[in-house]
Amino acid sequence: MSRSADPRQALVIGAGLSGSAVAFSLAQRGWTVTVLDRARGLGAGASGLPVGLAAPHVSPDDNLLSRITRAGVEATLQRAQALLKTGTDWALTGVLEHNLAGKRRLPSDPADHHSSPASAAQIAAAGLPPVTPAIWHAQAGWIRPRQLVAAQLQTPGVRVRWGQDVHAIERQGDLWTVTDAQGQTLSQSRFLVVASAFDSLALLRPLPGFAVPLNPLRGQVSYGLMSDLEGDLGAQHNPFHASPALPPFPVNGHGSFISGVPTPEGPLGWYIGSTFERNCEQAPVRTEDHAANQVRLATLLPDLGQAMAGQFGPDRVRGWAGLRCTLPNRLPAVGPIDSLRMPGLWISAGMGARGISLAVLCGELTAAWMSHEPLPLPPAWVKHLAAQRYAMA
Ligand SMILES: Cc1cc2nc3c(=O)[nH]c(=O)nc-3n(C[C@H](O)[C@H](O)[C@H](O)COP(=O)(O)OP(=O)(O)OC[C@H]3O[C@@H](n4cnc5c(N)ncnc54)[C@H](O)[C@@H]3O)c2cc1C
């Protein structure tokens, strides 16, 4: 058991993108941080996703979700630039959004010029017909979340204790005490940040006056090895050497297709995902979800979908599944839970389908707030992100 009364020491529950981002940002400000995770190592939760996109969200009125996501993507790309290896851990490739339903509309007076109608050359490079409606996001790319988590946790001042399954949190005097299922104290601190995604609910539910409606949303990615691709498709084994057959950048719009990225097994791979399944608290890999992802690819990139049909057989396709943790307005819950009644208790959770884009920004917000610095975001944004929105009067 460790105990901390030092004002610049904090405990974080959860070593995924959210918890590691909070720990990193606190450590940058001189805090000493202990991160507890029930798993034996990295990537047990949604942040074990083999690869995902940091990509903006656009809306005709450049709504709050669009603005926050854009700021989040910028923060993530800067963090990736500082901590990760280009080409193997992440790449600022740009992303083409196939505007399938025609629902996505750019603001008429864009606040930034990083998203624009895709050019004929970009649409052609994706292998789509010239008339395809599409948006080009220049400030976007792929990231392997596990690499970002690892890098953030390796910061001086951050210590991780694996195999710490927190069963309950309780305030004793001015310390937050976290205990395991046997009631043994695992650690104590004046400052506790809950960043354990959907499982935060079980820890927070017993606290009076706070009801954060976190929900699980299962998702599966299907992937395979580039070396298994045949014919023209197989020509592209290096992400920096474009082939006419595979898009040289990720394509999203109905799920996303990414290629030329190392697989969890090591060799370069291709990825199509992801499925969405509500009310499921487990994340097994399912054969029927590979079939759903095959249809997704055929819709997103019809010619490629046809060319890759043979890749979805049981001998070739591999899968990864995890639980996103969502909140009703698609914005996370960040900040103090109730600074009067529960001082020292903070949260950063509910990243939904955008943890890669949002967790770094939320970590910065949390750490600045805990350090009594001016907040890095406009007050109106903070109001919509604030966990206090779920505190009951
Ligand atoms: C299929 C799929 C595709 C996705 N694609 C994208 C994408 O392209 N772009 C994007 O931005 N986002 C994407 N996401 C979302 C993104 O992966 C998540 O938002 C993000 O990883 C959440 O990070 P987190 O740290 O909040 O949660 P997690 O990564 O789930 O981490 C929670 C951690 O808490 C630990 N924990 C839980 N309970 C306890 C406890 N009681 N005691 C101790 N430890 C505990 C767990 O072991 C885990 O390590 C995707 C998610 C899925 C599932």
The ligand as a MOL file (V3000), in Angstrom:
LIG
                    3D

  0  0  0     0  0            999 V3000
M  V30 BEGIN CTAB
M  V30 COUNTS 53 58 0 0 0
M  V30 BEGIN ATOM
M  V30 1 C -13.3340 -1.0230 -32.4940 0
M  V30 2 C -12.9300 0.3410 -32.0240 0
M  V30 3 C -12.4490 1.2660 -32.9490 0
M  V30 4 C -12.0660 2.5480 -32.5310 0
M  V30 5 N -11.5660 3.4300 -33.4540 0
M  V30 6 C -11.1940 4.6740 -33.0490 0
M  V30 7 C -10.6570 5.6020 -33.9790 0
M  V30 8 O -10.4390 5.2990 -35.1560 0
M  V30 9 N -10.3660 6.8530 -33.5260 0
M  V30 10 C -10.5530 7.2210 -32.2170 0
M  V30 11 O -10.2900 8.3880 -31.8680 0
M  V30 12 N -11.0320 6.3430 -31.3270 0
M  V30 13 C -11.3580 5.0900 -31.6990 0
M  V30 14 N -11.8660 4.2060 -30.7920 0
M  V30 15 C -12.0910 4.6700 -29.4240 0
M  V30 16 C -10.8360 4.6390 -28.5550 0
M  V30 17 O -10.1790 3.3980 -28.7200 0
M  V30 18 C -11.2580 4.8330 -27.0880 0
M  V30 19 O -12.0460 6.0150 -26.9880 0
M  V30 20 C -10.0670 4.9740 -26.1580 0
M  V30 21 O -9.1360 3.9440 -26.3330 0
M  V30 22 C -10.5690 4.9700 -24.7120 0
M  V30 23 O -9.4610 5.0950 -23.8550 0
M  V30 24 P -9.7030 5.0120 -22.2750 0
M  V30 25 O -8.3730 5.1540 -21.6380 0
M  V30 26 O -10.7760 5.9510 -21.8810 0
M  V30 27 O -10.2800 3.5470 -22.0230 0
M  V30 28 P -9.5400 2.1190 -22.0730 0
M  V30 29 O -8.5140 2.0850 -23.1300 0
M  V30 30 O -10.6360 1.1150 -22.1330 0
M  V30 31 O -8.7670 2.0210 -20.7080 0
M  V30 32 C -9.3840 1.7660 -19.4670 0
M  V30 33 C -8.3600 1.0750 -18.5930 0
M  V30 34 O -8.9010 0.9750 -17.2730 0
M  V30 35 C -8.5560 -0.2760 -16.7430 0
M  V30 36 N -9.5500 -0.5770 -15.7100 0
M  V30 37 C -10.8880 -0.7150 -15.8810 0
M  V30 38 N -11.4870 -0.9440 -14.7010 0
M  V30 39 C -10.5020 -0.9490 -13.7670 0
M  V30 40 C -10.5040 -1.1430 -12.3510 0
M  V30 41 N -11.6400 -1.3610 -11.6790 0
M  V30 42 N -9.3080 -1.1160 -11.6910 0
M  V30 43 C -8.1470 -0.8720 -12.3660 0
M  V30 44 N -8.1090 -0.6940 -13.7030 0
M  V30 45 C -9.2740 -0.7170 -14.3910 0
M  V30 46 C -8.6150 -1.2320 -17.9250 0
M  V30 47 O -7.8290 -2.3890 -17.6790 0
M  V30 48 C -8.0650 -0.3520 -19.0430 0
M  V30 49 O -6.6610 -0.5190 -19.2030 0
M  V30 50 C -12.2030 2.9140 -31.1700 0
M  V30 51 C -12.6680 1.9800 -30.2410 0
M  V30 52 C -13.0280 0.6960 -30.6500 0
M  V30 53 C -13.5160 -0.2940 -29.6440 0
M  V30 END ATOM
M  V30 BEGIN BOND
M  V30 1 1 1 2
M  V30 2 1 2 3
M  V30 3 2 2 52
M  V30 4 2 3 4
M  V30 5 1 4 5
M  V30 6 1 4 50
M  V30 7 2 5 6
M  V30 8 1 6 7
M  V30 9 1 6 13
M  V30 10 2 7 8
M  V30 11 1 7 9
M  V30 12 1 9 10
M  V30 13 2 10 11
M  V30 14 1 10 12
M  V30 15 2 12 13
M  V30 16 1 13 14
M  V30 17 1 14 15
M  V30 18 1 14 50
M  V30 19 1 15 16
M  V30 20 1 16 17
M  V30 21 1 16 18
M  V30 22 1 18 19
M  V30 23 1 18 20
M  V30 24 1 20 21
M  V30 25 1 20 22
M  V30 26 1 22 23
M  V30 27 1 23 24
M  V30 28 2 24 25
M  V30 29 1 24 26
M  V30 30 1 24 27
M  V30 31 1 27 28
M  V30 32 2 28 29
M  V30 33 1 28 30
M  V30 34 1 28 31
M  V30 35 1 31 32
M  V30 36 1 32 33
M  V30 37 1 33 34
M  V30 38 1 33 48
M  V30 39 1 34 35
M  V30 40 1 35 36
M  V30 41 1 35 46
M  V30 42 1 36 37
M  V30 43 1 36 45
M  V30 44 2 37 38
M  V30 45 1 38 39
M  V30 46 1 39 40
M  V30 47 2 39 45
M  V30 48 1 40 41
M  V30 49 2 40 42
M  V30 50 1 42 43
M  V30 51 2 43 44
M  V30 52 1 44 45
M  V30 53 1 46 47
M  V30 54 1 46 48
M  V30 55 1 48 49
M  V30 56 2 50 51
M  V30 57 1 51 52
M  V30 58 1 52 53
M  V30 END BOND
M  V30 END CTAB
M  END
